[in-house]
Amino acid sequence: MKVLGILGAHKEHGVTRMMLDQVLHQVQAPNTSEIIYLEDYQIKPDIKGQPNPTMDQIIAKLEAADVWVIAAPTYWGGLSGVMKNFFDCLRQRLVRFDRKGGTHPDKFAHKHYISLTNCYAGKWENFLSGVTDASFRTIDKVLTAGGLIKIGEAVQTATWGLTELAPAKQKELTKLGQKINRATRKDDQTVKRYFELFFIVAVMAFITMAIQSLCLKLLNLSLGFWSNYISFVIIFFALLAVTLHFFTVVKHKRK
């Protein structure tokens, strides 16, 4: 298995590189790893009828790798321009377009990826405000469109003047990197998602019944079948919507 680190930072040997190195150092033989620094390439979008040897070179590396480690800092609450430009230029080759312009996973489907980012914001500022969430969402949106499967993510906060990763962060990145060695080329997440869905529905149903019973008791009400059913559905839908929003939109590493 081959692992490709993709460094999208203005500084080649900054905090982002330290995070990337810590993850890639966990890649065990016979697996191999390689890093490409995007600033070393003149990355331009494809123009019909014109050759694009730079993108051809990068695409060859992406095709050869089974795992991509995306490493880019967060600037102004969003993904670094270096990485964003790469994603924009990659679009035509990452996915397959149908006749209506809809996108579908193509040749990169079932590969895996890890997301790494960092920011100047402190740990608690990022935890409360989610400064780095937009960066993770951008990476997820792009790569899941291509059919890639996420292994995990990590964030380093308070990077102003930082010259060395804290032991706790090194340990976290080490564990994340070790997951690479257990990744499989064809990874079907269907069964796992069914279990997750069952757990969410079961918990939400229990909480809904508890809230419904408590409200009826406090209001000293006795509802008929349809009234009881409608109130259950409304409460259940509200709780499920909040939960799904949290897990699919809000929940990202923040410290």
C-alpha positions in Angstrom: 0.0 0.0 0.0 1.2 3.5 -0.8 0.5 6.6 1.2 0.7 10.1 -0.4 1.0 13.2 1.8 -0.2 16.3 0.1 1.1 19.5 1.7 -0.8 22.6 0.8 0.9 25.3 2.9 3.0 28.4 2.1 5.7 27.3 4.4 7.2 23.9 3.5 8.6 23.1 7.0 6.1 24.7 9.3 3.5 23.2 11.8 1.5 21.6 8.9 4.6 19.7 7.8 5.2 18.6 11.4 1.7 17.2 11.7 2.1 15.5 8.3 5.4 13.9 9.2 4.1 12.6 12.5 1.3 10.8 10.7 3.5 9.4 7.9 6.1 8.2 10.3 3.6 5.6 11.4 3.4 3.9 8.0 4.9 0.5 8.4 6.7 -1.6 5.8 6.0 -3.0 3.2 3.7 0.1 3.0 5.5 3.2 1.7 4.9 7.0 1.9 5.7 10.0 -0.2 5.1 13.8 0.2 4.3 16.3 -2.5 4.6 20.0 -1.7 2.0 21.8 -3.9 4.1 25.0 -4.0 6.7 23.1 -6.0 4.2 22.7 -8.9 2.6 25.3 -11.2 -0.9 23.9 -10.9 -3.3 25.1 -13.5 -6.8 23.9 -14.5 -7.3 21.7 -17.6 -8.1 23.6 -20.8 -9.6 21.6 -23.6 -7.1 20.9 -26.4 -4.1 21.9 -24.3 -1.6 19.6 -22.5 -1.3 19.8 -18.7 1.8 17.9 -17.8 1.9 19.2 -14.2 -1.6 17.8 -13.4 -0.7 14.6 -15.3 2.2 14.1 -13.0 0.2 14.7 -9.9 -2.7 12.6 -11.0 -0.2 9.7 -11.6 0.8 10.0 -8.0 -2.8 10.1 -6.8 -3.7 7.1 -8.8 -0.7 5.1 -7.4 -1.6 5.9 -3.8 -4.1 4.0 -1.7 -4.3 6.7 1.1 -4.1 10.5 0.7 -3.1 12.6 3.7 -4.4 16.1 3.1 -2.4 18.7 5.2 -3.2 22.4 4.9 -3.5 25.3 7.4 -6.7 27.2 8.0 -6.4 30.9 6.9 -9.2 33.4 7.6 -11.6 30.6 8.6 -11.1 28.6 5.5 -8.8 26.2 3.7 -5.5 27.6 2.5 -5.5 29.0 -1.0 -2.8 26.6 -2.1 -4.9 23.5 -1.3 -8.1 25.1 -2.5 -6.5 25.9 -5.9 -5.4 22.3 -6.1 -8.8 21.0 -5.4 -10.4 23.4 -7.9 -8.0 22.3 -10.6 -8.5 18.6 -9.7 -12.2 18.8 -10.1 -12.4 17.7 -13.7 -10.3 14.7 -13.0 -11.6 13.7 -9.6 -15.2 13.0 -10.6 -17.2 11.8 -13.6 -19.8 14.2 -15.0 -23.1 13.1 -16.4 -25.1 14.8 -19.1 -26.7 17.3 -16.7 -23.4 18.2 -15.0 -24.0 16.0 -11.9 -20.9 14.5 -10.4 -20.2 10.9 -9.6 -17.2 9.0 -8.1 -14.8 7.8 -10.7 -11.3 6.1 -10.6 -10.4 7.3 -7.1 -13.4 5.7 -5.5 -12.6 3.5 -2.4 -9.3 5.1 -1.7 -8.9 6.5 1.8 -7.9 9.9 3.2 -6.9 11.7 6.3 -7.4 15.5 6.9 -5.0 17.7 8.9 -5.3 21.4 9.5 -4.2 24.0 12.0 -4.9 27.6 13.0 -3.6 30.5 15.1 -6.8 30.4 17.2 -6.5 28.9 20.7 -7.8 25.6 21.7 -10.9 26.9 23.5 -11.6 29.6 20.9 -11.6 26.9 18.2 -13.6 24.5 20.3 -16.4 27.1 20.8 -16.4 28.8 17.5 -15.2 26.1 15.1 -12.6 28.2 13.2 -11.3 25.1 11.4 -14.6 23.4 10.7 -14.9 25.0 7.2 -11.5 23.6 6.2 -12.6 20.1 7.2 -15.9 20.5 5.4 -14.2 21.6 2.2 -11.9 18.6 2.3 -14.7 16.2 3.0 -17.0 17.7 0.3 -14.3 17.4 -2.3 -13.0 13.9 -1.5 -16.3 12.2 -0.7 -17.5 13.5 -4.1 -14.7 11.4 -5.6 -15.7 8.4 -3.6 -12.9 8.4 -1.1 -13.4 7.1 2.4 -12.3 9.1 5.5 -10.0 7.5 8.1 -9.9 10.5 10.4 -8.8 14.0 11.0 -6.7 16.1 13.4 -6.2 19.8 14.2 -3.5 21.8 15.9 -4.5 25.0 17.5 -2.5 28.0 18.8 0.2 27.7 16.2 1.6 31.2 16.5 5.2 30.8 17.4 4.9 27.0 17.8 8.1 25.2 17.0 7.3 21.7 18.3 4.1 19.6 18.7 3.1 18.9 22.3 3.5 15.2 23.4 -0.3 14.8 23.6 -0.7 16.0 20.0 2.1 13.8 18.8 0.4 10.8 20.5 -2.9 11.7 18.8 -1.3 12.0 15.4 0.6 8.7 16.0 -2.7 6.9 16.6 -4.2 8.5 13.6 -1.2 7.4 11.4 -1.4 3.9 12.7 -4.9 3.6 11.3 -3.4 3.8 7.8 -1.8 0.4 8.2 -5.2 -1.1 8.8 -7.0 0.5 5.9 -8.1 -1.8 3.1 -8.3 -0.9 -0.6 -12.0 -1.9 -0.9 -13.7 -0.8 2.2 -17.5 -1.2 2.4 -18.9 1.0 5.1 -22.5 -0.2 4.5 -22.8 -2.5 7.5 -21.1 0.0 9.8 -23.5 2.7 8.7 -26.5 0.4 9.3 -25.4 -0.2 12.9 -24.8 3.6 13.4 -28.3 4.3 12.0 -29.9 1.7 14.2 -28.2 3.1 17.3 -29.2 6.6 16.5 -32.8 5.7 15.8 -33.0 3.5 19.0 -31.6 6.3 21.2 -33.8 8.9 19.6 -37.0 6.8 20.0 -36.1 6.2 23.7 -35.5 10.0 24.3 -38.7 10.8 22.4 -40.8 8.5 24.6 -39.3 9.9 27.7 -40.0 13.5 26.7 -43.5 12.6 25.6 -44.3 10.8 28.8 -42.8 13.7 30.9 -44.8 16.3 29.1 -48.1 14.4 29.4 -47.4 13.9 33.1 -46.6 17.5 33.7 -49.7 18.7 31.7 -51.9 16.0 33.2 -53.0 15.0 29.7 -54.2 11.7 28.2 -53.9 11.6 24.4 -55.7 9.3 21.9 -53.8 7.1 19.5 -53.5 9.6 16.6 -52.6 12.6 18.9 -50.1 10.4 20.7 -48.6 9.3 17.3 -48.4 12.8 15.9 -46.7 14.3 19.0 -44.2 11.3 18.9 -43.4 12.0 15.3 -42.8 15.7 15.8 -40.5 15.2 18.8 -38.7 12.4 17.1 -38.1 14.3 13.9 -36.8 17.4 15.8 -34.3 15.3 17.8 -33.2 13.3 14.8 -32.7 16.4 12.7 -30.5 18.0 15.4 -28.5 14.8 15.9 -27.9 14.3 12.2 -26.9 17.9 11.8 -24.4 17.5 14.6 -22.8 14.4 13.2 -22.8 15.4 9.5 -22.1 19.2 9.7 -20.9 20.3 13.1 -18.8 17.5 14.5 -15.2 18.0 13.6 -12.0 17.9 15.6 -11.5 21.3 17.2 -8.7 20.8 19.7 
